Amino acid sequence: MTRVFSGVKPTGNLTLGNYLGAMQRWAAVDQHQADALFCVVDLHALTVEHDPARVRRLSRQAASLLLATGLDPELCTVFVQSHVDEHARLSYLLECVATDGEMRRMIQYREKAVRERERGGSVRLSLLTYPVLMAADILVYGTDEVPVGDDQAQHVELARDLAVRFNRRYGYTFVVPRATHPTVATRVMNLQDPASKMGKSEDVGPGIVYLLDEPDVVRKKVLRAVTDSGREVVYDREARPGLANLLEILAACTGGNPSELSGVYESYGALKKDTAEAVVEVLRPVQERHKALCADPGYVEEVLRDGAERARAMARPTVDAAYQAIGLLAAAADIEVTAQG
Ligand code: TRP
């Protein structure tokens, strides 16, 4: 069975962009068709200035939201990265396979490092090595497919490169993974600035719809989305990015096709109204389930405990094999096991 792994970072409130760009498909497709793991990647939240209490709160919230999107612990494994030591252990080995030049070329590092420096802050070393930890997240489970938004394509590509290089140097150890992207609305843009992504790390903004926004807040944000000059509804990402964004959001929410939908609407107003309602309807069941889960924190904790246990059992043999292959001496207890088995 295909092994699937993906993760969400608890650094901000999750957005419609995260949902339509990736999460929706995890629950609807991946958990049914594959042996899937979904992880709250909390170690990644420490790569930029952070507040410990906030990271804890957002990690809990991200876990609840993963379940609220419809992930079923009977069908897939939901867990928190820091509960499984193997990620960090493998990350170090992969640092011994990656090069510093490779890290400095990563687009997301360059963008974030510039932003941190502009703010007068320093750049944490872990921000540079972030993609290696992400590669470890993926490779430690023998992952075949990584369903992510297309902004993560370069990082998954690095994971592939590191797997191939490690295998070539030290013998076959890792499955070589590949990224998969949803067909529409891979990249939901900011409603007030359709040139930039609807990310979750930015501050609260009127152009970002959060998964936990009240219906009226969602409506207001969508109705106030910037559109382009012109009056006809046409689907043209280059010339009419604001409009294209709305059409793509509507298409992703309703299972339609953006260019076909553009033919249905005569005015921007009607398109916005329908898009707003479509988003409200998509978020409604997620918000209802999230509310129920918040009322039952013991359940979420139990899911995470079981998830971590299952994940550890999958990760351990891969890390053992990698330690052996790269030349580390097996510890006495391991030798006994190896001698017997
Ligand atoms: N870097 C991803 C993001 O910013 C989060 C992530 C960390 C991830 N490790 C991963 C995604 C492994 C997929 C697989 O969204």
Boltz pocket constraint, residues with backbone or C-beta under 6 A from the ligand:
constraints:
  - pocket:
      binder: B
      contacts: [[A, 5], [A, 6], [A, 7], [A, 8], [A, 9], [A, 41], [A, 44], [A, 133], [A, 134], [A, 137], [A, 138], [A, 146], [A, 147], [A, 148], [A, 152], [A, 155]]
      max_distance: 6.0
